Amino acid sequence: YGRLADVPTAVSQIMANPRLQITTFCLLFSIAGFNFFGISTTKFASGTARSTVDTAKTVAVWMAEMAFGWQNFILMQALGFVLLITPGTMLYNEIISIPGLSSPNDPKELPLMYESQVGDEQKFD
């Protein structure tokens, strides 16, 4: 008690309980799968697509918790997800925009740089 993590006790509990062994294996497998597919998504699509997939990860974990009976369906949680997470992802992915909240690195907001303003060592190809 009084510590954030007690690794020896956790390991002994996992070794003594087959349900914890299965849960730990499933957790490790799911994390590895999400990371693999996240990297693959970024490699073949974009970081924007990966952030959308990461949002779906939250829903998958929530549904798994309900399927295992670890949590009951609460309508307010579903509404919270729809009203908070979805618009945030849509803003981040620039699917929707709010005037005045554009990114400072937004190409639409940056002034154009002409070739005559760029030194020889800084010219773009």
CORNORVEN-V739687 format. One record per backbone hydrogen bond with DSSP energy under -0.5 kcal/mol. NH is the residue of the N-H (numbers start at 0). CO is the residue of the C=O. Records with the same first field share a line. If there is no record, write none. Layout:
NH->CO ; CO
This chain:
6->4
9->5
10->6
11->7
12->8
13->9
14->10
15->11
16->12 ; 13
17->15
20->16
21->17
22->18
23->19
24->20
25->21
26->22
27->23
28->24
29->25
30->26
31->27
32->28
33->29
34->30
35->31
36->32
37->33
38->34
39->35
40->36
41->37
42->38
43->39
44->40
45->40
49->45
50->46
51->47
52->48
53->49
54->50
55->51
56->52
57->53
58->54
59->55
60->56
61->57
62->58
63->59
64->60
65->61
66->62
67->63
68->65
69->64
70->64
76->73
77->73
78->74
79->75
80->76
81->77
82->78
83->79
84->79 ; 80
85->80
86->81
87->83
88->84
89->85
90->86
91->87
92->88
93->90
94->89
95->89
98->96
100->97
105->102
108->105
109->105
113->111
116->113
117->113 ; 114
121->118
122->119
